[in-house]
Amino acid sequence: MSQVEIRPVKLTEIKQLQHLMRVAYVQTYVEDHNHLDVNTYLNQDYSFDQIRQEMANPQSQYYFLVVHDRLAGYLKLNIGQAQTEPDYPDALEIQRIYILEAFQGLHLGSQLMEFAHECARFHGAKQIWLGVWEKNYDAMEFYAKFGFHQVGSHDFIQGSDVQTDYILLKDLD
């Protein structure tokens, strides 16, 4: 396996993070969604100011996945009040986990997931949860391999498109 590093994103790297976030999101979803809705979502939720505000929250953390000094993906974790759902106060949320297409198939997703588990244990979380689009079957299969199971759903708004995300949960040992 190549040299892999998972490291916190610095405030001075917001532009690189924003670019990576946009590219990864488009690679993942643009084929299945209206381009206008995708662009609206990116301009709102992936704006420089929004990312800077999220990074200022001590209960949220972005991480870069770096392979041979190249950005390959990223991870966003939330604890406490930073979580996007209030129903899991003792949990860690994986809000975003993305790997660029060029790096998929290298088991990097498993490394990010293992890292998220380590962070959850470090913070004393009893559970890990995440939301996944109801039609992202590959992701759901991946999460099931790590012991996640569906416990609910919530709306995910992308532009004018209201979608359903399944809430997946895993109890930690």
DOBASE-138466 format. One record per residue (C-alpha): residue number from 0; residue in three letters; x, y, z. Coordinates in Angstrom, 3 decimals. Layout:
% DOBASE-138466
[NUM; 'Ala'; [X; Y; Z]];
...
This chain:
% DOBASE-138466
[0; 'Met'; [0.000; 0.000; 0.000]];
[1; 'Ser'; [1.110; 3.512; -0.666]];
[2; 'Gln'; [2.031; 6.087; 1.958]];
[3; 'Val'; [-1.231; 7.160; 3.594]];
[4; 'Glu'; [-1.748; 9.961; 6.086]];
[5; 'Ile'; [-4.907; 11.185; 7.811]];
[6; 'Arg'; [-4.360; 14.613; 9.289]];
[7; 'Pro'; [-6.411; 17.554; 10.560]];
[8; 'Val'; [-7.158; 20.301; 8.062]];
[9; 'Lys'; [-5.605; 23.640; 9.049]];
[10; 'Leu'; [-7.515; 26.931; 8.849]];
[11; 'Thr'; [-5.043; 28.060; 6.202]];
[12; 'Glu'; [-6.125; 25.117; 4.012]];
[13; 'Ile'; [-9.825; 25.975; 3.649]];
[14; 'Lys'; [-9.482; 26.693; -0.080]];
[15; 'Gln'; [-7.893; 23.281; -0.703]];
[16; 'Leu'; [-10.563; 21.609; 1.427]];
[17; 'Gln'; [-13.343; 23.461; -0.373]];
[18; 'His'; [-11.993; 22.398; -3.766]];
[19; 'Leu'; [-11.649; 18.785; -2.637]];
[20; 'Met'; [-15.161; 18.792; -1.158]];
[21; 'Arg'; [-16.700; 20.134; -4.357]];
[22; 'Val'; [-14.860; 17.716; -6.639]];
[23; 'Ala'; [-15.687; 14.702; -4.455]];
[24; 'Tyr'; [-19.351; 15.671; -4.176]];
[25; 'Val'; [-19.743; 16.176; -7.924]];
[26; 'Gln'; [-17.972; 12.888; -8.657]];
[27; 'Thr'; [-20.311; 11.094; -6.275]];
[28; 'Tyr'; [-23.672; 12.656; -7.064]];
[29; 'Val'; [-23.837; 14.697; -10.267]];
[30; 'Glu'; [-24.940; 11.795; -12.475]];
[31; 'Asp'; [-27.958; 11.065; -10.271]];
[32; 'His'; [-29.113; 14.622; -9.573]];
[33; 'Asn'; [-30.150; 17.851; -11.256]];
[34; 'His'; [-27.049; 19.977; -11.920]];
[35; 'Leu'; [-28.776; 23.158; -10.742]];
[36; 'Asp'; [-29.679; 21.533; -7.400]];
[37; 'Val'; [-26.106; 20.258; -6.976]];
[38; 'Asn'; [-24.671; 23.718; -7.699]];
[39; 'Thr'; [-27.113; 25.380; -5.304]];
[40; 'Tyr'; [-26.133; 22.933; -2.560]];
[41; 'Leu'; [-22.412; 23.413; -3.195]];
[42; 'Asn'; [-22.703; 27.199; -3.166]];
[43; 'Gln'; [-24.547; 27.144; 0.162]];
[44; 'Asp'; [-23.132; 24.238; 2.160]];
[45; 'Tyr'; [-19.633; 24.184; 0.673]];
[46; 'Ser'; [-18.993; 27.917; 0.631]];
[47; 'Phe'; [-15.751; 29.271; 2.054]];
[48; 'Asp'; [-17.592; 31.054; 4.871]];
[49; 'Gln'; [-19.640; 27.974; 5.777]];
[50; 'Ile'; [-16.558; 25.763; 5.948]];
[51; 'Arg'; [-14.659; 28.371; 7.988]];
[52; 'Gln'; [-17.586; 28.580; 10.418]];
[53; 'Glu'; [-17.688; 24.777; 10.765]];
[54; 'Met'; [-13.935; 24.634; 11.341]];
[55; 'Ala'; [-14.229; 27.255; 14.089]];
[56; 'Asn'; [-16.442; 24.894; 16.087]];
[57; 'Pro'; [-14.239; 22.898; 18.510]];
[58; 'Gln'; [-16.750; 20.023; 18.347]];
[59; 'Ser'; [-16.231; 19.569; 14.582]];
[60; 'Gln'; [-13.093; 18.457; 12.828]];
[61; 'Tyr'; [-12.140; 18.031; 9.190]];
[62; 'Tyr'; [-9.383; 15.615; 8.202]];
[63; 'Phe'; [-7.506; 15.258; 4.920]];
[64; 'Leu'; [-6.727; 11.829; 3.530]];
[65; 'Val'; [-3.345; 12.175; 1.839]];
[66; 'Val'; [-1.790; 9.493; -0.377]];
[67; 'His'; [1.791; 10.080; -1.539]];
[68; 'Asp'; [1.411; 13.802; -0.806]];
[69; 'Arg'; [-1.793; 14.031; -2.903]];
[70; 'Leu'; [-5.201; 14.864; -1.464]];
[71; 'Ala'; [-7.287; 11.722; -1.922]];
[72; 'Gly'; [-10.300; 12.389; 0.274]];
[73; 'Tyr'; [-11.558; 13.860; 3.488]];
[74; 'Leu'; [-13.571; 13.176; 6.610]];
[75; 'Lys'; [-15.708; 15.425; 8.810]];
[76; 'Leu'; [-16.529; 14.339; 12.366]];
[77; 'Asn'; [-18.882; 15.987; 14.870]];
[78; 'Ile'; [-19.459; 15.460; 18.565]];
[79; 'Gly'; [-21.779; 17.080; 21.102]];
[80; 'Gln'; [-23.810; 20.053; 19.902]];
[81; 'Ala'; [-22.076; 20.079; 16.504]];
[82; 'Gln'; [-23.939; 16.963; 15.432]];
[83; 'Thr'; [-26.600; 17.480; 12.781]];
[84; 'Glu'; [-29.162; 15.434; 14.748]];
[85; 'Pro'; [-29.856; 15.884; 18.496]];
[86; 'Asp'; [-30.874; 12.269; 19.118]];
[87; 'Tyr'; [-27.384; 10.871; 19.751]];
[88; 'Pro'; [-25.781; 13.033; 22.455]];
[89; 'Asp'; [-23.231; 10.373; 23.463]];
[90; 'Ala'; [-22.220; 9.588; 19.889]];
[91; 'Leu'; [-19.789; 10.745; 17.243]];
[92; 'Glu'; [-21.255; 11.694; 13.877]];
[93; 'Ile'; [-19.494; 10.992; 10.606]];
[94; 'Gln'; [-21.008; 13.880; 8.682]];
[95; 'Arg'; [-18.884; 13.509; 5.568]];
[96; 'Ile'; [-16.608; 10.781; 4.272]];
[97; 'Tyr'; [-15.427; 11.030; 0.669]];
[98; 'Ile'; [-12.665; 9.571; -1.465]];
[99; 'Leu'; [-11.869; 10.895; -4.936]];
[100; 'Glu'; [-12.597; 8.491; -7.799]];
[101; 'Ala'; [-8.912; 8.145; -8.684]];
[102; 'Phe'; [-8.224; 6.686; -5.235]];
[103; 'Gln'; [-11.223; 4.398; -4.862]];
[104; 'Gly'; [-10.672; 0.648; -4.625]];
[105; 'Leu'; [-7.559; 1.031; -2.478]];
[106; 'His'; [-9.315; 0.317; 0.865]];
[107; 'Leu'; [-8.850; 3.935; 1.901]];
[108; 'Gly'; [-12.469; 4.149; 3.015]];
[109; 'Ser'; [-11.758; 1.436; 5.552]];
[110; 'Gln'; [-8.815; 3.441; 6.859]];
[111; 'Leu'; [-10.991; 6.538; 7.261]];
[112; 'Met'; [-13.645; 4.458; 9.009]];
[113; 'Glu'; [-11.103; 2.928; 11.396]];
[114; 'Phe'; [-9.775; 6.424; 12.104]];
[115; 'Ala'; [-13.317; 7.626; 12.886]];
[116; 'His'; [-13.702; 4.716; 15.316]];
[117; 'Glu'; [-10.448; 5.705; 17.052]];
[118; 'Cys'; [-11.687; 9.299; 17.350]];
[119; 'Ala'; [-15.009; 8.097; 18.779]];
[120; 'Arg'; [-13.232; 6.060; 21.439]];
[121; 'Phe'; [-10.909; 8.979; 22.235]];
[122; 'His'; [-13.954; 11.191; 22.865]];
[123; 'Gly'; [-15.689; 8.514; 24.939]];
[124; 'Ala'; [-18.520; 8.108; 22.436]];
[125; 'Lys'; [-20.764; 5.104; 22.926]];
[126; 'Gln'; [-22.004; 5.111; 19.335]];
[127; 'Ile'; [-21.146; 6.292; 15.836]];
[128; 'Trp'; [-23.814; 7.418; 13.409]];
[129; 'Leu'; [-24.101; 8.865; 9.929]];
[130; 'Gly'; [-26.632; 9.749; 7.261]];
[131; 'Val'; [-26.520; 8.132; 3.836]];
[132; 'Trp'; [-28.654; 8.828; 0.777]];
[133; 'Glu'; [-31.287; 6.114; 0.416]];
[134; 'Lys'; [-30.098; 5.333; -3.136]];
[135; 'Asn'; [-26.386; 5.133; -2.354]];
[136; 'Tyr'; [-26.363; 1.342; -2.246]];
[137; 'Asp'; [-22.582; 0.963; -2.441]];
[138; 'Ala'; [-22.104; 3.195; 0.599]];
[139; 'Met'; [-24.779; 1.348; 2.566]];
[140; 'Glu'; [-23.087; -1.958; 1.794]];
[141; 'Phe'; [-19.751; -0.497; 2.925]];
[142; 'Tyr'; [-21.238; 0.781; 6.200]];
[143; 'Ala'; [-22.961; -2.560; 6.862]];
[144; 'Lys'; [-19.531; -4.247; 6.773]];
[145; 'Phe'; [-18.584; -2.053; 9.727]];
[146; 'Gly'; [-21.693; -3.011; 11.686]];
[147; 'Phe'; [-23.905; 0.008; 10.988]];
[148; 'His'; [-27.664; -0.549; 10.860]];
[149; 'Gln'; [-30.569; 1.702; 9.963]];
[150; 'Val'; [-32.357; 3.355; 12.895]];
[151; 'Gly'; [-34.272; 6.107; 11.138]];
[152; 'Ser'; [-34.210; 8.697; 8.385]];
[153; 'His'; [-34.158; 12.432; 7.853]];
[154; 'Asp'; [-34.599; 14.881; 5.004]];
[155; 'Phe'; [-31.568; 16.020; 3.060]];
[156; 'Ile'; [-32.160; 19.160; 1.032]];
[157; 'Gln'; [-30.118; 19.661; -2.116]];
[158; 'Gly'; [-31.289; 22.822; -3.840]];
[159; 'Ser'; [-34.989; 22.323; -4.534]];
[160; 'Asp'; [-34.717; 18.530; -4.169]];
[161; 'Val'; [-35.791; 17.064; -0.823]];
[162; 'Gln'; [-34.218; 13.619; -0.477]];
[163; 'Thr'; [-34.259; 10.929; 2.169]];
[164; 'Asp'; [-31.109; 9.991; 4.041]];
[165; 'Tyr'; [-31.120; 6.876; 6.159]];
[166; 'Ile'; [-29.623; 7.262; 9.608]];
[167; 'Leu'; [-27.219; 4.424; 10.310]];
[168; 'Leu'; [-25.931; 3.690; 13.805]];
[169; 'Lys'; [-23.294; 1.495; 15.356]];
[170; 'Asp'; [-22.819; 0.795; 19.046]];
[171; 'Leu'; [-19.200; 0.775; 20.160]];
[172; 'Asp'; [-17.862; -2.005; 22.342]];
